[in-house]
Amino acid sequence: MPCAVLRYVTHRITQHPDTDVTFEAECLHCAWTANPSEDGAAVDVECMGHTGRSGHRGFRRMCTSFVMVTRDGTEAGPALSSGEDLARGQLRRPSGRT
């Protein structure tokens, strides 16, 4: 009978080194959306401006970041696994998401 050997390896999740965090917002009352930005405060200011013009006070804010899972003790290198593309400094979202 074969013998199985179990090995447990600690992993960490870190921000992907070739990407930035992107902030977005959309109005809950109409089709308005803020311009995506790396500056969260800029998106907040756009939301406040929309409220001033429209009276709409509800927004959905999104913060998108890309991460890598690495084995503890190894560096997150620039090599990307299959299925990951760099597009203008950011990874593309999976095709099923908008």
Secondary structure by P-SEA (a helix, b strand, c coil): cbbbbbbbbbbbbbccccbbbbbbbbbccccccccccccaaaaaaaaaaaaaaccccbbbbbbbbbbbbbcccccccccccccccccccccccccccc
